Amino acid sequence: MNILFVTFGELSINGGSIRPVSILRALADAGHQIFAIAARTDLPEHPHLTVLEGRTSGKLSRWHLWKAVIKATGSLHFDAIHAVDDAVLFSAGICRFRKIRLIYSAVRCFTGPVGQQPSIHWKWFPKHYQKVEKKILKQALCVLAPCATLCADIKNLSPAARILQIEDVPVQTLFGCREVERGELLGRFKAETSSIVVCSILPSTQEELRKVLMATRKVIDAIPAVSFFLKGSLVKEAEAMAINLDIQNHCIFLSNEETETFLSALDIADAAVLVPTHGNRYVHPEIFTLLHAPAPVVAVLEGAYSDLLNDQNSIEVLFSAESIAEGIIRVIQEPLFSIGLGAEGQQLIADRFSLSSFKHKIRMAYHEMITK
């Protein structure tokens, strides 16, 4: 099949767009010819992949991407358009006009009780845009969703939608072999370090960030030779807070684009901490990356993760500095217990969320659509 793969976001394993890259690679590895259009691309070469539009630095505007889709569909033959998230809103019209099959990778609902609007205009005319979304969901040959909650939300919005649940994969599986230099990583800290904690902070508010750094302060008070790699979107704010808390010598702050350093730190970590966005209904793909690592997972309790996390593969804590600190201290001070948690997490990934399993599901989904 010739497939036009369209996203208004990024196609890069270094920018957090793991799911679309995983799908794209699965389709290319299956022998489909993929033509990609994205705001930014950073992809390894593949014999079955052609990037039609996508900057390697900066991002293309949506107007530029719209024109690229129109031009591509007017000059090339496509069996399907695979649209990611809000790119489906434009792609659906092109599919109807060109009579091309539509595949939709959903990450949210746009309307309804739990809708996350793609623009402010959707708040002004909710009934109209709900009809638009229902029409697209009915038009799509298949809607791919990463978790059961999103599947249920889409089904409530459009019972006629043909939904297929395919979970995400750990980002480590998209990278080749990596050499991890423990001494080099430890050398980045100004303080003496014998234990490493890697923390993924998904919320983007300073109040929530401060709770995490207060927990970091408490852990350092209890175990002076511990240091932290902390990944999140508020790097500058975190650095300023760390200075105020006098923990800057024990902390390295990573942006969301520093994926390889983050993964290398996970490989040598004594604990991996997940701080999810409070109230988010859907599982964030970061949890699969943390569970794939050998380190035990300490996760702030959120209902979206109840089907994945339990007391056999993680320590669940409350979102308070005291509770987070207690969980981290426990896994560092009880190494045998921690080894068991880490092994259970890795086994869960191997059994249910491997890249080979993901590729098989994508291939079978497309095979069934082709043969219909």
C-alpha angles and dihedrals in degrees: 000000000000106000127188107210111201130185131157088209132060133302101206136111087216095059104053097260092122100143099054091045090050092051092045092051092047091053094045092048089051090060100257115140107241125200111190131205117182142147090247132004134195105166134147116246117270128180091230097045128086121178107213096177133004133112121231090214126030122003135275118237121250090245088058091048093048090054090047092054092048092049094046095049091046096053104031135049116242129184092198144000115224106204124191122213113311093001084082091071092068097028093057091062092048090050092053093047096045094035093237124151116254126221115186126203104200125198097168145359114259097206140020129064094317098031123142106205117224091215140005091258090071090063092055096054106026097159094050094048093045087060088049092052093046090051091052093047090051092046096051114098087214136002114209115206129180101217143026094247093058090046089055093046092052091046091052089052096044118012089187093061116117102225129186120189113217116166125218127261133228113272090229089073091062093057126075124233112317128198112221117205105199093186092052093051094047089047090066090072121084091207126071107268133196100150129047128205120190116201128191110200111194100174115089101207125103093226092060091042090054091055090055093049091047087055088050090053091052093049092050090050090055097039110025095187095060124106134186140225105199121189123195147111099269100067098146093045091048092051091053092048091048090056091051090051092045093236099111093111090058097047137077114185118209128196120226089257095061093084100147094052089047092052093046090052090050090054092062099030125124091204137015117206127199119197105184126196108272114250096009108149097207134068113254113226091231090081091067091054092051094047090050091059120087092239120097115255122239108192133184107239114260127159094230090070099048093106092053108036128059138149090275097062105023148012112247117207138179121256096260130106091241096051095044091048092049091053093050093046091050096054092047094048096043104052097168091052090047093052089056093050092049093048092051091051093050091048091052090054093046092050101043115008109039122139091242090055091047092050091048092053092049092047093048091048092054092042091055091048092050094050095048 
